[in-house]
Amino acid sequence: MRGLNRAARLAAQISLLLALIATSAYLLTSVYLGDEEQVWNQGNVNERVDNGGPVTIGDVEWKLDSLQPYTRIVDDEQEEIGGMNAPAGSILMIAKLTATPRPGLYLKDGGFSCSANLRDDRGNVWAPATSTSDWELPTSCFSDEKVKFEIDKPAQVAQIYVVPVSAVPHVIGVSIETREGFRRVLITP
C-alpha cells in the first residue's frame, strides 16, 4: 500500500513537471515567434512575391521589371558614370522597378522616399549605392526633370547596388519594407 502511494505521488510530480516544462516552452516560443516587431527588427523577410510582383507596400505598388549585373554603366555620351564607388572585384547590379503611387500616399513636391535592398540566398543584404542623375532612369523616387510621380500613374525607377562578383549567382531579388504592419517583402524576378 505504501508503495502504491509513493508511485502515485511520483507520477503526479512527473506529470506536474512535464506540464510546467510544456507551459514554459509555449510561453517562450509564442512571445518570440509572435512578436512581429522583433522579427522585423532582425531583418527577416515575412512575405515573398515571385515573377516580379506586383505588390503594394505603404500605398505604393511595386513591380520588379529586371535585375541585371553590369561590369560598368555609362551615360548617353558613353562616359562611365561616377560616384558608384565600385572597388575592384565588384559588379553593379541594377534593379529596374515600376512604382505606382496609390491614393493615400503623400507626394511631397511630386515625389516620395523609396528604397529597395538587394538580397541573396546566403542572407546578405545590400542597400542601394549613391543615387546618380546620369543614369537613364531616376535612381530615387524624388521628383526631377526625368520623372514626376503622380497618383495611379506608373513610373520606372532604378536601384543600383555594388556587390562582390561571388555574390552575383546567389542574388534572389529585392526587398521593400514598411514599418507599418512590420512588412518586408522580397520581390523575385
N, C-alpha and C positions, 0 to 999 in steps of 0.2 A: 504494500500500500504506500509505504514511504517512497519507494522507487517510482511509482506512478505519479505522485505529486511532484517529485523532483523533475521527471521527464516533462510533465505538463508545464511546469514553471520555466524550464529551459526552452521549450518550444515557443512559449509566449514571449520570452525575452528575445529569441532569434527572430520571431515574426515582427516584433516591435523595432528591432534593429534594422531589418530589411525595409520596413515601412519608412523609417527615418532616412535611410540612405536614398531610397527612391524619391522621397519628397525633396530632399536637398538637391539631388541631381536635377530634378524637374525645375525647381526654382532657379538654380544657377543657369541652366541652359535656356530657359524661357526668357529670363531677363537679358541674357546676352544676345540670343538669336532674335528676340522680339524687339530689340532696340534699333529701329531704322536709322536713327541719327548716328549711333555708334558704328553701324555697318557702313554708312555713307562716309563718315569721317575717316574710315580706314582705306577709302579709295576703291571699294568694291563696286563692280557693275551690278545693278539689280534688274536690268532689262536688256534684251538683245533684239535688234531688228535686222533681218537679213535682206539681201538683194537691194541694198541702198536705201531702204525705207519706202515711204516717208514715215516720220514720227513727229508728233507735236510735243514740244517741251517749252514750258514757260511762254505760251502764246506765240510761239514761232514754229512753223512746220519746217522740218529739215529733211533733205534728201541728199544722199551721197552719190554724186554723179560719177566720180572717178577717184582713184587713188593710185598714183603712178610715181615710180622713182626716177630721178634725174641726176645726172652727174654734175650738171651746171644749168643755170637758167639765164636767158638773155632777154634783153628788151627789144623793141622794134628795130633798133639800129644794130642789132646783133652784138651789143656790148653786154658783158657779164654784169648781172645785177649785183650790186654791192650790198653790204650790210647783213649778209646771211651768216657770217662768221662760221663758215664750214671748214673745219680742220681737215687735214689730210686723212684719208681713210674713212671719210663720211660721205653720205649720199643725201640728197634733198628729196624728201617725199612730199608730194603736192596732192592735197585733197581738194577736189572741186565740189562744192556743196551748193545746193539751191536752198535759199532761205525765203520763206514766205511769212511775213508778219501777219498775225491774225488779230481780229478785234480784241481789244483788251490790252494790247501791248502799247506802252508809251513810247512813241517815236520822238526823241528829242532831236530837233534840227534834222529830221529825216533819217535818223539812224538809231542804232541801239548797240549795246555791248554784247559781243558774242565771242566765243572761243570754243574750239573743239580740240581735244587732246588725242594724240596718236597712241595706239596701244598695240602691243604684240602678245603672242601666246605664252610668253615667259614672264609676264607680269610687269614689263617695262612700260612706262608712260612718258611721252614727250609733249611738252607744251609747244604751241606754235613759236617759230622763230620771229624775230623782229618784223613788224609789218613794213611793207615797201610799196611805194606808189608806182614803181617801174614795171611791175608785173602786169600782164594783160587783163587780169581780173583784180578787183579790190581784195586786199588781204585783211580787211576788217569790215565790220558792219556799220561803220560810221559813214555818214553822207559825204560824198566828194563829187568831183566833176564826172566820174565814171558811172556812179550809181547813186540813186536816191531811193531809199526804201519807202514803200507805200503799203498800207494795209491791203491784204489779199492780192498783192502783186509780187510774183516770184522774181528774185534776182540772184545771180550767181556770185559767189564769194570763194576765194581760195585761202587755204591754210597751208603754210609752208613749214616743214619740220626738218631739222638736221639730225640724222640718225647714223649710227655706225653701219658700215657695209654688212656686217654679220647679222644685223637685225632685219634687213630687208625681207628675207624669206619668211620671217616669223610675224610680220605685220598683219594684223587681222582686221583693223578698222579704226574708226574714230569714235570717241565718246563725247557726248554733250550732256551737261548736267545742270540741275537747278536745285537749290536748297529747299525750294517749296516742294513739299512732299518727299524730299530726300531722293530725288530721281537721278540716276546716272545711267544713260542709255548708250549701249555700244551699237553703232551702225556699221555693218559689214558690207563690203562691195558685192 
